[in-house]
Amino acid sequence: MHIPVLKEKVLEYLNPQPNQNFIDCTAGGGGHATAILERIAPKGKVLAIDWDREAISRLRATSRLVPREGNFAEVKEIANREKFLPVHGVLFDLGLSTTQLEESKRGFSFQLLEPLDMRYNAQQPVTAEKILNYSSKAELERILKEYGEEQFAGKIAQAIVQARAQKHIEETSQLVEIIEEATPRWYHRKRIHPATKTFQALRIATNNELENLERGLQGATELIVSSGKIAVISFHSLEDRIVKRFMRDEALGEQAPRRLPIPAAMLKPGRLKLVGRAQHASDAERAANPRARSAVLRVAERMDGMT
């Protein structure tokens, strides 16, 4: 059973009130959405978005829960199309659901024998199998370094190219064997499996996850009302860095370090205000739900005069 991560902290920081409207951009099994719905009764609604058609099909639409298939990169467009306004808060839970890992048969887990698909949405043209079998060695190495922070990216990429010359790479077990043979024995004794970073990198590349996250954060910021909040749960450093940088830059406005110096009198305030510090799961939650161990929650509040 999928257990929503950091549920109580999400409720604490989003602080949903009766009759407000919220968007769950990664609805999954509906755990967070259901908890929010309880707080915003009797008239508040949740727009539950997920790119995974199977996840959406499992959610039961009601007068207050509105499931919609879609990529959260287009959260603003989806909300406007559904006339789902005003929006008082937006949640992004960036982790894979237990159902996706264990039951989707799409090769997300290196522990199961499955096809190397890794798409959240089956309508998308790119699969992990295509990336593995048709990308150049240089591109494979870039993906493993950039999206997996894999220290043996070059050796693994070379091993993939050599293996696919002999046989098309189609299943998770093939890729795991390639990775294990390409990496030193001591690497196999570390806390995480030697295939973890490669599988993460391929999933991110297949679904264009990091670029979609930046677009989604921008759309959510433009969508929410003044004092509305954005909450993001990330599970690895690449996601968290994007979220942290985005919220920081939006909080600093034109004072953000990457922008050119501007006279103080001309500075514009940022659109967001950071709410508290990064939040992590308690020891009790980590013990009950191992998925929560790497989870980081960041929250920001819209500060300008949007209504």
FIDOZA-476255 format. One record per atom (N, C-alpha, C): atom name; x, y, z; residue number from 1. Coordinates in steps of 0.2 Angstrom, whole numbers, plus 2048, in hexadecimal, padded with zeros to 3 digits. Example, Ala and Ser with C-alpha at 12.3 -4.5 7.8 and 13.67 -1.06 7.14 Angstrom:
# residues 2
N;842;7E4;827;1
CA;83E;7EA;827;1
C;842;7F0;827;1
N;840;7F5;823;2
CA;844;7FB;824;2
C;840;800;827;2
# end
This chain:
# residues 307
N;804;7FA;800;1
CA;800;800;800;1
C;804;806;800;1
N;803;80B;7FC;2
CA;806;811;7FB;2
C;805;816;801;2
N;80A;818;805;3
CA;809;81C;80B;3
C;80B;823;809;3
N;807;828;809;4
CA;809;82F;807;4
C;80F;832;80C;4
N;814;834;809;5
CA;81A;836;80D;5
C;819;83D;810;5
N;81B;83E;816;6
CA;81B;845;81A;6
C;814;848;81A;6
N;80F;844;81A;7
CA;808;846;81A;7
C;806;84B;81F;7
N;808;84A;825;8
CA;806;84F;82A;8
C;80A;855;82A;8
N;810;855;827;9
CA;814;85B;826;9
C;811;85F;820;9
N;80F;85C;81B;10
CA;80C;85F;815;10
C;805;863;818;10
N;801;85F;81C;11
CA;7FB;863;81E;11
C;7FD;869;823;11
N;802;868;827;12
CA;804;86D;82B;12
C;806;873;827;12
N;80A;872;822;13
CA;80D;878;81F;13
C;808;87B;819;13
N;805;877;816;14
CA;800;879;811;14
C;7FA;87C;815;14
N;7F8;87A;81B;15
CA;7F3;87D;81F;15
C;7EC;87D;81B;15
N;7EA;878;818;16
CA;7E3;879;814;16
C;7DE;87B;819;16
N;7DA;87F;817;17
CA;7D4;882;81A;17
C;7CD;880;817;17
N;7C8;880;81B;18
CA;7C1;87E;817;18
C;7C0;882;811;18
N;7BE;87F;80C;19
CA;7BB;882;806;19
C;7C1;885;801;19
N;7C7;883;803;20
CA;7CC;885;7FE;20
C;7CD;880;7F9;20
N;7D1;882;7F4;21
CA;7D3;87D;7EE;21
C;7DA;87C;7EE;21
N;7DC;875;7ED;22
CA;7E3;873;7EC;22
C;7E4;86F;7E6;22
N;7EA;86F;7E4;23
CA;7EC;86A;7DF;23
C;7F2;866;7E1;23
N;7F0;85F;7E0;24
CA;7F5;85A;7E1;24
C;7F8;858;7DA;24
N;7FE;85A;7D9;25
CA;801;859;7D2;25
C;803;852;7D1;25
N;804;84E;7D6;26
CA;806;847;7D5;26
C;802;843;7DA;26
N;7FC;842;7D8;27
CA;7F7;83F;7DC;27
C;7F8;838;7DE;27
N;7FB;834;7D9;28
CA;7FD;82D;7DB;28
C;7F7;82A;7DE;28
N;7F8;827;7E4;29
CA;7F2;823;7E7;29
C;7ED;827;7EB;29
N;7EE;82E;7EB;30
CA;7E9;833;7EE;30
C;7EA;834;7F5;30
N;7EF;832;7F8;31
CA;7F0;832;7FF;31
C;7F0;839;802;31
N;7F4;83E;7FF;32
CA;7F5;845;800;32
C;7EE;848;7FF;32
N;7EB;847;7F9;33
CA;7E5;84A;7F6;33
C;7E0;849;7FB;33
N;7DF;842;7FD;34
CA;7DA;841;802;34
C;7DA;844;809;34
N;7E0;845;80B;35
CA;7E2;848;812;35
C;7E0;850;811;35
N;7E2;853;80B;36
CA;7E0;85A;80A;36
C;7D8;85B;80A;36
N;7D5;856;806;37
CA;7CE;857;805;37
C;7CA;857;80C;37
N;7CD;853;811;38
CA;7CA;853;817;38
C;7CA;85A;81B;38
N;7CF;85D;819;39
CA;7D0;864;81D;39
C;7CC;869;819;39
N;7CB;869;813;40
CA;7C8;86E;80F;40
C;7C0;86D;80E;40
N;7BD;868;812;41
CA;7B6;867;811;41
C;7B3;86E;814;41
N;7AD;86F;812;42
CA;7A8;86B;80E;42
C;7A8;86C;807;42
N;7AB;872;804;43
CA;7AB;874;7FD;43
C;7B2;874;7FA;43
N;7B7;873;7FD;44
CA;7BE;874;7FA;44
C;7BF;86E;7F6;44
N;7C3;86F;7F0;45
CA;7C4;86A;7EB;45
C;7CC;869;7EB;45
N;7CD;863;7E8;46
CA;7D4;861;7E6;46
C;7D4;85F;7DF;46
N;7D8;862;7DB;47
CA;7DA;860;7D4;47
C;7E0;85B;7D5;47
N;7DE;855;7D3;48
CA;7E4;84F;7D4;48
C;7E6;84E;7CD;48
N;7ED;850;7CC;49
CA;7F0;84F;7C6;49
C;7F5;849;7C6;49
N;7F5;845;7C1;50
CA;7FB;840;7C0;50
C;7FC;83F;7B9;50
N;802;83E;7B7;51
CA;804;83C;7B0;51
C;803;835;7AF;51
N;802;831;7B4;52
CA;801;82A;7B4;52
C;7F9;828;7B3;52
N;7F7;826;7AD;53
CA;7F0;825;7AC;53
C;7ED;81F;7B1;53
N;7F1;81A;7B2;54
CA;7EF;815;7B7;54
C;7EE;818;7BE;54
N;7F2;81D;7C0;55
CA;7F1;820;7C7;55
C;7EA;824;7C7;55
N;7E9;828;7C1;56
CA;7E3;82C;7C1;56
C;7DD;827;7C1;56
N;7DD;822;7BD;57
CA;7D8;81D;7BD;57
C;7D6;81A;7C3;57
N;7DA;81A;7C8;58
CA;7D9;817;7CF;58
C;7D6;81C;7D3;58
N;7D6;822;7D2;59
CA;7D3;828;7D6;59
C;7CB;828;7D4;59
N;7C7;828;7D9;60
CA;7C0;829;7D8;60
C;7BE;830;7D8;60
N;7BC;833;7D3;61
CA;7BA;83A;7D2;61
C;7B4;83B;7D6;61
N;7B3;841;7DA;62
CA;7AE;843;7DD;62
C;7AC;84A;7DC;62
N;7A7;84D;7DF;63
CA;7A6;854;7DE;63
C;7AC;859;7E1;63
N;7B0;856;7E5;64
CA;7B6;85A;7E8;64
C;7BD;857;7E6;64
N;7BD;851;7E3;65
CA;7C3;84E;7E1;65
C;7C3;84E;7D9;65
N;7C8;852;7D6;66
CA;7C7;852;7CF;66
C;7CE;84F;7CC;66
N;7CE;849;7CA;67
CA;7D4;845;7C7;67
C;7D5;847;7C0;67
N;7DB;849;7BE;68
CA;7DC;84B;7B7;68
C;7E3;848;7B5;68
N;7E3;844;7AF;69
CA;7EA;842;7AD;69
C;7EE;848;7AA;69
N;7F4;849;7AC;70
CA;7F8;84E;7A9;70
C;7FF;84F;7AC;70
N;803;852;7A9;71
CA;80A;853;7AB;71
C;80A;85A;7AF;71
N;80D;859;7B5;72
CA;80C;85F;7BA;72
C;810;865;7B7;72
N;814;864;7B2;73
CA;817;86A;7AF;73
C;812;86F;7AC;73
N;80C;86C;7AB;74
CA;807;870;7A8;74
C;801;871;7AD;74
N;803;872;7B3;75
CA;7FE;873;7B9;75
C;7FA;879;7B8;75
N;7FD;87E;7B6;76
CA;7F9;885;7B5;76
C;7F4;884;7AF;76
N;7F6;881;7AA;77
CA;7F2;880;7A4;77
C;7EC;87B;7A6;77
N;7EE;876;7A9;78
CA;7E8;871;7AB;78
C;7E3;874;7B0;78
N;7E6;878;7B5;79
CA;7E1;87C;7BA;79
C;7DD;881;7B6;79
N;7E0;884;7B1;80
CA;7DC;889;7AD;80
C;7D7;886;7A9;80
N;7D9;880;7A6;81
CA;7D4;87D;7A2;81
C;7CE;87A;7A5;81
N;7CF;877;7AC;82
CA;7CA;875;7B0;82
C;7C6;87A;7B4;82
N;7C8;880;7B3;83
CA;7C5;886;7B6;83
C;7C6;885;7BE;83
N;7CB;882;7C0;84
CA;7CD;880;7C7;84
C;7D0;886;7CA;84
N;7CC;88B;7CC;85
CA;7CF;891;7CF;85
C;7CA;893;7D5;85
N;7CC;897;7DA;86
CA;7D3;898;7DB;86
C;7D7;892;7DE;86
N;7DE;893;7DE;87
CA;7E2;88D;7E1;87
C;7E5;890;7E7;87
N;7E5;88C;7EC;88
CA;7E8;88F;7F3;88
C;7EE;88B;7F5;88
N;7EF;886;7F1;89
CA;7F6;882;7F2;89
C;7F7;87C;7ED;89
N;7FD;87B;7EC;90
CA;7FF;876;7E7;90
C;804;871;7EA;90
N;803;86B;7EA;91
CA;808;866;7EC;91
C;80B;862;7E7;91
N;812;861;7E7;92
CA;816;85C;7E3;92
C;819;857;7E7;92
N;817;851;7E6;93
CA;81A;84B;7EA;93
C;81E;848;7E4;93
N;825;849;7E4;94
CA;828;846;7DE;94
C;82B;83F;7DE;94
N;829;83B;7E3;95
CA;82B;835;7E4;95
C;827;830;7E0;95
N;82A;82A;7DE;96
CA;826;825;7DB;96
C;821;822;7E0;96
N;81B;820;7DE;97
CA;817;81C;7E3;97
C;819;815;7E3;97
N;816;812;7E9;98
CA;818;80B;7EA;98
C;815;807;7E4;98
N;80F;809;7E2;99
CA;80B;805;7DC;99
C;810;806;7D6;99
N;813;80C;7D4;100
CA;817;80C;7CE;100
C;81D;808;7CF;100
N;820;808;7D5;101
CA;826;804;7D5;101
C;824;7FC;7D5;101
N;81F;7FA;7D8;102
CA;81E;7F3;7D9;102
C;819;7F0;7D4;102
N;814;7F4;7D1;103
CA;80F;7F1;7CE;103
C;80E;7F3;7C6;103
N;812;7F8;7C5;104
CA;811;7FB;7BE;104
C;814;7F7;7B8;104
N;819;7F3;7BA;105
CA;81C;7EF;7B5;105
C;820;7F3;7AF;105
N;822;7F9;7B1;106
CA;826;7FD;7AD;106
C;82D;7FE;7AE;106
N;830;7FA;7B2;107
CA;837;7FA;7B3;107
C;83A;7FF;7B8;107
N;836;802;7BC;108
CA;838;807;7C1;108
C;83D;804;7C6;108
N;83C;7FE;7C8;109
CA;840;7FB;7CD;109
C;845;7F6;7CA;109
N;84B;7F7;7CC;110
CA;850;7F2;7CA;110
C;84F;7EB;7CE;110
N;84B;7EB;7D3;111
CA;84A;7E5;7D6;111
C;845;7E0;7D3;111
N;841;7E2;7CE;112
CA;83C;7DE;7CA;112
C;83E;7DD;7C3;112
N;83C;7D7;7C0;113
CA;83E;7D6;7BA;113
C;838;7D9;7B5;113
N;83A;7DE;7B2;114
CA;834;7E2;7AE;114
C;838;7E5;7A8;114
N;833;7E7;7A3;115
CA;836;7EB;79D;115
C;839;7F2;79F;115
N;83E;7F4;79C;116
CA;841;7FA;79D;116
C;83D;800;79A;116
N;837;801;79D;117
CA;832;807;79A;117
C;834;80D;79E;117
N;832;80E;7A4;118
CA;833;813;7A8;118
C;82F;819;7A7;118
N;82A;819;7A2;119
CA;826;81F;7A1;119
C;820;81F;7A6;119
N;81F;826;7A9;120
CA;819;827;7AD;120
C;813;826;7A9;120
N;814;829;7A2;121
CA;80E;829;79E;121
C;810;825;798;121
N;80C;820;796;122
CA;80D;81B;791;122
C;80C;81E;78A;122
N;809;825;789;123
CA;809;828;783;123
C;80F;82B;781;123
N;814;82C;785;124
CA;81A;830;784;124
C;81E;82B;77F;124
N;822;82E;77B;125
CA;826;82A;776;125
C;82C;827;778;125
N;830;82A;77D;126
CA;836;828;77F;126
C;836;823;785;126
N;839;81D;785;127
CA;839;818;78A;127
C;841;818;78C;127
N;842;815;792;128
CA;848;814;795;128
C;84C;80F;790;128
N;848;80A;78D;129
CA;84B;805;788;129
C;84E;809;782;129
N;84B;80E;780;130
CA;84D;812;77A;130
C;853;816;77C;130
N;853;819;782;131
CA;859;81C;784;131
C;85F;818;784;131
N;85E;812;787;132
CA;864;80D;788;132
C;867;80B;782;132
N;862;809;77D;133
CA;864;806;777;133
C;866;80B;771;133
N;864;811;771;134
CA;866;815;76C;134
C;869;81C;76D;134
N;86B;81D;774;135
CA;86F;823;775;135
C;876;821;774;135
N;87A;827;773;136
CA;881;826;772;136
C;884;825;779;136
N;88A;822;779;137
CA;88E;821;780;137
C;88E;828;783;137
N;890;82D;780;138
CA;890;834;783;138
C;88A;836;786;138
N;884;835;783;139
CA;87E;837;785;139
C;87C;833;78B;139
N;87D;82C;78B;140
CA;87C;828;791;140
C;880;82A;797;140
N;886;82C;796;141
CA;88A;82E;79B;141
C;888;834;79E;141
N;886;839;79A;142
CA;883;83F;79C;142
C;87D;83E;7A1;142
N;878;83A;79E;143
CA;872;838;7A2;143
C;874;835;7A9;143
N;878;831;7A9;144
CA;87A;82E;7B0;144
C;87D;832;7B4;144
N;882;837;7B2;145
CA;885;83C;7B6;145
C;880;841;7B8;145
N;87C;844;7B4;146
CA;878;84A;7B5;146
C;872;848;7B9;146
N;86F;842;7B7;147
CA;868;840;7BB;147
C;869;83B;7C0;147
N;86F;838;7C0;148
CA;870;833;7C5;148
C;876;834;7CA;148
N;87A;839;7C8;149
CA;880;83B;7CC;149
C;884;834;7CD;149
N;884;830;7C8;150
CA;888;82A;7C8;150
C;88F;82A;7C7;150
N;893;828;7CC;151
CA;89A;829;7CB;151
C;89E;825;7C6;151
N;89A;81F;7C4;152
CA;89D;81B;7BF;152
C;899;81B;7B9;152
N;897;821;7B7;153
CA;892;823;7B1;153
C;896;820;7AB;153
N;89C;822;7AA;154
CA;8A0;820;7A4;154
C;8A1;819;7A3;154
N;8A2;815;7A8;155
CA;8A3;80E;7A8;155
C;89C;80B;7A6;155
N;897;80D;7AA;156
CA;891;80A;7A9;156
C;88E;80B;7A1;156
N;88F;812;79F;157
CA;88D;813;798;157
C;891;80F;793;157
N;897;80E;794;158
CA;89B;80A;790;158
C;899;803;790;158
N;897;800;796;159
CA;895;7F9;796;159
C;88E;7F9;793;159
N;88A;7FE;793;160
CA;883;7FD;790;160
C;884;7FD;788;160
N;888;801;786;161
CA;88A;801;77E;161
C;88C;7FA;77C;161
N;891;7F8;780;162
CA;894;7F1;77E;162
C;88E;7EB;77F;162
N;88A;7EC;784;163
CA;885;7E7;785;163
C;880;7E7;77F;163
N;87E;7ED;77E;164
CA;878;7ED;779;164
C;87B;7EB;772;164
N;881;7EC;770;165
CA;884;7E9;76A;165
C;883;7E2;769;165
N;882;7DE;76F;166
CA;881;7D7;76F;166
C;87A;7D5;76F;166
N;876;7D9;773;167
CA;86F;7D7;774;167
C;86C;7DE;776;167
N;866;7DF;773;168
CA;861;7E4;775;168
C;860;7E4;77D;168
N;860;7EA;780;169
CA;85F;7EA;787;169
C;858;7EC;788;169
N;854;7E7;78B;170
CA;84D;7E8;78B;170
C;84A;7E7;793;170
N;84E;7E4;797;171
CA;84B;7E2;79E;171
C;84F;7E5;7A3;171
N;84C;7E6;7A9;172
CA;850;7E9;7AF;172
C;856;7E4;7B1;172
N;855;7DE;7B0;173
CA;85A;7D9;7B3;173
C;860;7DA;7AE;173
N;860;7DB;7A8;174
CA;865;7DC;7A3;174
C;869;7E2;7A5;174
N;866;7E8;7A7;175
CA;869;7EE;7A9;175
C;86D;7ED;7AF;175
N;869;7EA;7B4;176
CA;86D;7E9;7BB;176
C;873;7E5;7BA;176
N;873;7E0;7B6;177
CA;879;7DC;7B5;177
C;87F;7E0;7B2;177
N;87D;7E4;7AD;178
CA;882;7E8;7A9;178
C;885;7ED;7AF;178
N;881;7F0;7B3;179
CA;883;7F5;7B8;179
C;888;7F1;7BD;179
N;886;7EB;7BF;180
CA;88A;7E8;7C4;180
C;891;7E6;7C1;180
N;891;7E4;7BB;181
CA;897;7E2;7B8;181
C;89C;7E8;7B6;181
N;899;7EE;7B6;182
CA;89C;7F4;7B4;182
C;89F;7F7;7BA;182
N;89D;7F6;7C0;183
CA;89F;7F9;7C6;183
C;8A3;7F5;7CB;183
N;8A7;7F8;7CF;184
CA;8AC;7F3;7D3;184
C;8A8;7F0;7D9;184
N;8AA;7EB;7DB;185
CA;8A7;7E7;7E0;185
C;8A5;7EB;7E7;185
N;8AA;7EF;7E9;186
CA;8A9;7F3;7EF;186
C;8A3;7F8;7EE;186
N;8A1;7FA;7E8;187
CA;89B;7FE;7E6;187
C;895;7FA;7E8;187
N;895;7F4;7E7;188
CA;88F;7EF;7E8;188
C;88E;7EF;7F0;188
N;892;7F0;7F4;189
CA;891;7F0;7FB;189
C;88F;7F6;7FF;189
N;88E;7FB;7FB;190
CA;88B;801;7FD;190
C;884;801;800;190
N;881;806;803;191
CA;87B;806;806;191
C;875;805;800;191
N;876;808;7FB;192
CA;872;808;7F5;192
C;874;803;7F0;192
N;870;800;7EC;193
CA;871;7FB;7E7;193
C;875;7FF;7E1;193
N;87A;7FC;7DE;194
CA;87E;7FF;7D9;194
C;87A;802;7D3;194
N;874;7FF;7D2;195
CA;86F;801;7CD;195
C;86B;807;7CE;195
N;86B;809;7D4;196
CA;866;80E;7D7;196
C;866;814;7D3;196
N;86C;817;7D2;197
CA;86D;81D;7CF;197
C;86C;81D;7C7;197
N;86E;817;7C4;198
CA;86D;817;7BD;198
C;865;816;7BB;198
N;861;813;7BF;199
CA;85A;812;7BF;199
C;857;819;7C0;199
N;859;81D;7C5;200
CA;857;823;7C6;200
C;858;828;7C0;200
N;85E;828;7BD;201
CA;860;82C;7B8;201
C;85C;82B;7B2;201
N;85B;824;7B0;202
CA;857;822;7AA;202
C;84F;824;7AB;202
N;84D;824;7B1;203
CA;846;826;7B2;203
C;845;82D;7B1;203
N;84A;831;7B4;204
CA;849;838;7B3;204
C;84A;83A;7AC;204
N;84F;837;7A8;205
CA;84F;839;7A1;205
C;849;837;79D;205
N;847;831;79E;206
CA;841;82F;79B;206
C;83B;833;79B;206
N;83A;836;7A1;207
CA;834;83A;7A3;207
C;835;842;7A3;207
N;83C;844;7A1;208
CA;83D;84B;7A1;208
C;83C;84E;7A8;208
N;83D;84B;7AD;209
CA;83A;84D;7B4;209
C;83D;853;7B6;209
N;843;855;7B6;210
CA;846;85B;7B9;210
C;843;861;7B5;210
N;843;861;7AE;211
CA;840;867;7AB;211
C;839;867;7AC;211
N;835;862;7AD;212
CA;82E;862;7AE;212
C;82D;865;7B5;212
N;831;864;7BA;213
CA;831;867;7C1;213
C;831;86E;7C1;213
N;836;871;7BD;214
CA;837;878;7BD;214
C;831;87B;7BA;214
N;82E;878;7B4;215
CA;828;87B;7B1;215
C;823;87B;7B6;215
N;822;875;7BA;216
CA;81C;875;7BE;216
C;81D;87A;7C4;216
N;823;87B;7C7;217
CA;823;880;7CC;217
C;822;887;7CA;217
N;824;888;7C4;218
CA;822;88F;7C1;218
C;81B;890;7C0;218
N;817;88B;7BD;219
CA;810;88B;7BC;219
C;80C;88B;7C3;219
N;80F;888;7C8;220
CA;80B;888;7CE;220
C;80C;88F;7D1;220
N;812;892;7D1;221
CA;813;898;7D4;221
C;80E;89E;7D0;221
N;80D;89D;7CA;222
CA;809;8A2;7C6;222
C;801;8A0;7C8;222
N;800;89A;7CA;223
CA;7F9;898;7CB;223
C;7F6;89A;7D2;223
N;7FA;899;7D7;224
CA;7F7;89A;7DE;224
C;7F5;8A1;7E0;224
N;7F1;8A2;7E4;225
CA;7EF;8A8;7E6;225
C;7F4;8AB;7EB;225
N;7F3;8B1;7ED;226
CA;7F8;8B4;7F2;226
C;7F7;8B0;7F9;226
N;7FC;8AF;7FC;227
CA;7FC;8AB;802;227
C;7FB;8A3;801;227
N;7FA;8A1;7FB;228
CA;7FA;89A;7F9;228
C;801;897;7F9;228
N;801;891;7FA;229
CA;808;88D;7FB;229
C;809;888;7F6;229
N;810;887;7F5;230
CA;812;881;7F1;230
C;816;87D;7F6;230
N;815;877;7F6;231
CA;818;872;7FA;231
C;81B;86C;7F5;231
N;822;86B;7F6;232
CA;825;866;7F1;232
C;829;861;7F6;232
N;827;85B;7F5;233
CA;82B;855;7F8;233
C;82F;852;7F2;233
N;836;853;7F4;234
CA;83B;850;7EF;234
C;83E;84A;7F2;234
N;841;846;7EE;235
CA;844;83F;7F1;235
C;84C;83E;7EF;235
N;84E;843;7EB;236
CA;856;843;7EA;236
C;858;84A;7E8;236
N;85F;84A;7E9;237
CA;862;851;7E9;237
C;861;855;7E3;237
N;860;852;7DD;238
CA;85F;856;7D7;238
C;858;859;7D7;238
N;853;856;7D9;239
CA;84D;859;7DA;239
C;84D;85F;7DF;239
N;850;85D;7E5;240
CA;850;862;7EA;240
C;854;868;7E9;240
N;859;868;7E5;241
CA;85D;86E;7E3;241
C;859;872;7DE;241
N;855;86F;7DA;242
CA;851;873;7D6;242
C;84B;877;7DA;242
N;848;873;7DE;243
CA;843;876;7E2;243
C;846;87C;7E7;243
N;84B;87A;7EA;244
CA;84F;87F;7EE;244
C;851;885;7EB;244
N;854;885;7E5;245
CA;856;88A;7E1;245
C;850;88E;7DE;245
N;84B;88B;7DC;246
CA;845;88E;7D9;246
C;842;893;7DF;246
N;840;890;7E5;247
CA;83D;893;7EA;247
C;842;899;7ED;247
N;848;898;7ED;248
CA;84D;89D;7EF;248
C;84D;8A3;7EA;248
N;84D;8A2;7E4;249
CA;84D;8A7;7DF;249
C;846;8AB;7DF;249
N;841;8A7;7DF;250
CA;83A;8AA;7DF;250
C;839;8AF;7E6;250
N;83D;8AC;7EB;251
CA;83C;8B0;7F1;251
C;841;8B7;7F1;251
N;846;8B6;7EE;252
CA;84B;8BC;7ED;252
C;849;8C1;7E8;252
N;844;8BF;7E3;253
CA;842;8C3;7DE;253
C;848;8C5;7DA;253
N;849;8CC;7D8;254
CA;84E;8CE;7D4;254
C;855;8CF;7D8;254
N;855;8CD;7DE;255
CA;85B;8CD;7E2;255
C;85E;8C6;7E1;255
N;85B;8C1;7DE;256
CA;85E;8BB;7DD;256
C;866;8BB;7DA;256
N;86A;8B8;7DD;257
CA;871;8B8;7DB;257
C;873;8B8;7D3;257
N;86F;8B4;7D0;258
CA;871;8B2;7C9;258
C;86F;8B8;7C4;258
N;86B;8BD;7C7;259
CA;869;8C3;7C3;259
C;86E;8C9;7C4;259
N;86E;8CD;7BF;260
CA;872;8D3;7BF;260
C;870;8D8;7C4;260
N;875;8DB;7C7;261
CA;874;8E0;7CC;261
C;86F;8E5;7CA;261
N;86A;8E7;7CF;262
CA;865;8EC;7CD;262
C;865;8F1;7D3;262
N;864;8F7;7D2;263
CA;864;8FC;7D7;263
C;85E;8FA;7DC;263
N;860;8FB;7E2;264
CA;85B;8F9;7E8;264
C;854;8FC;7E7;264
N;853;902;7E4;265
CA;84D;905;7E4;265
C;849;902;7DE;265
N;84C;8FE;7DA;266
CA;848;8FB;7D4;266
C;847;8F3;7D6;266
N;849;8F1;7DB;267
CA;849;8EA;7DD;267
C;841;8E8;7DE;267
N;83F;8E2;7DB;268
CA;838;8E0;7DC;268
C;839;8DA;7E0;268
N;834;8DA;7E5;269
CA;834;8D4;7EA;269
C;832;8CE;7E6;269
N;834;8C8;7E9;270
CA;833;8C2;7E7;270
C;82C;8C0;7E7;270
N;82A;8BB;7E3;271
CA;823;8B8;7E3;271
C;821;8B4;7E9;271
N;827;8B0;7EC;272
CA;826;8AB;7F1;272
C;82A;8AD;7F7;272
N;827;8AA;7FD;273
CA;82B;8AB;803;273
C;82C;8A4;805;273
N;832;8A2;808;274
CA;833;89B;80A;274
C;82F;89A;811;274
N;82C;894;812;275
CA;829;893;818;275
C;82D;88E;81C;275
N;830;890;821;276
CA;833;88B;825;276
C;839;888;822;276
N;83C;883;825;277
CA;842;880;822;277
C;840;879;81E;277
N;845;876;81B;278
CA;844;870;818;278
C;842;86B;81D;278
N;83C;867;81C;279
CA;83A;862;821;279
C;83B;85B;81F;279
N;83D;857;824;280
CA;83E;850;822;280
C;83A;84B;827;280
N;839;845;825;281
CA;835;840;828;281
C;838;83F;82F;281
N;833;83E;834;282
CA;836;83C;83B;282
C;838;835;83B;282
N;83C;833;840;283
CA;83E;82D;841;283
C;839;827;840;283
N;833;829;843;284
CA;82E;824;844;284
C;82B;823;83C;284
N;82A;829;839;285
CA;828;828;832;285
C;82D;824;82D;285
N;833;825;82E;286
CA;838;822;82A;286
C;838;81A;82C;286
N;837;819;832;287
CA;837;812;834;287
C;830;80E;831;287
N;82B;812;831;288
CA;825;80F;82E;288
C;824;80F;827;288
N;828;814;824;289
CA;828;815;81C;289
C;82F;816;81A;289
N;832;811;818;290
CA;839;812;815;290
C;83A;817;810;290
N;835;818;80C;291
CA;835;81D;806;291
C;836;824;809;291
N;834;825;80F;292
CA;835;82C;812;292
C;83C;82E;814;292
N;840;829;814;293
CA;847;82B;816;293
C;84A;831;813;293
N;84A;831;80C;294
CA;84D;836;808;294
C;849;83C;807;294
N;842;83C;809;295
CA;83E;841;807;295
C;83F;848;80A;295
N;83F;84E;806;296
CA;840;854;809;296
C;83A;859;807;296
N;837;85C;80B;297
CA;831;860;80A;297
C;833;868;80A;297
N;832;86B;805;298
CA;833;873;805;298
C;82D;876;803;298
N;82B;87C;806;299
CA;825;87F;806;299
C;826;887;804;299
N;823;88A;800;300
CA;823;891;7FF;300
C;81C;894;7FE;300
N;81B;89A;800;301
CA;815;89E;800;301
C;815;8A4;7FB;301
N;810;8A4;7F7;302
CA;80F;8AA;7F2;302
C;80E;8B0;7F6;302
N;812;8B5;7F4;303
CA;812;8BC;7F8;303
C;80F;8C2;7F5;303
N;80E;8C2;7EE;304
CA;80B;8C8;7EB;304
C;804;8C8;7EB;304
N;801;8CD;7E7;305
CA;7FA;8CE;7E8;305
C;7F5;8CA;7E4;305
N;7F7;8C4;7E2;306
CA;7F3;8C0;7DE;306
C;7ED;8BE;7E2;306
N;7E7;8BE;7DF;307
CA;7E1;8BC;7E2;307
C;7DD;8B6;7DE;307
# end
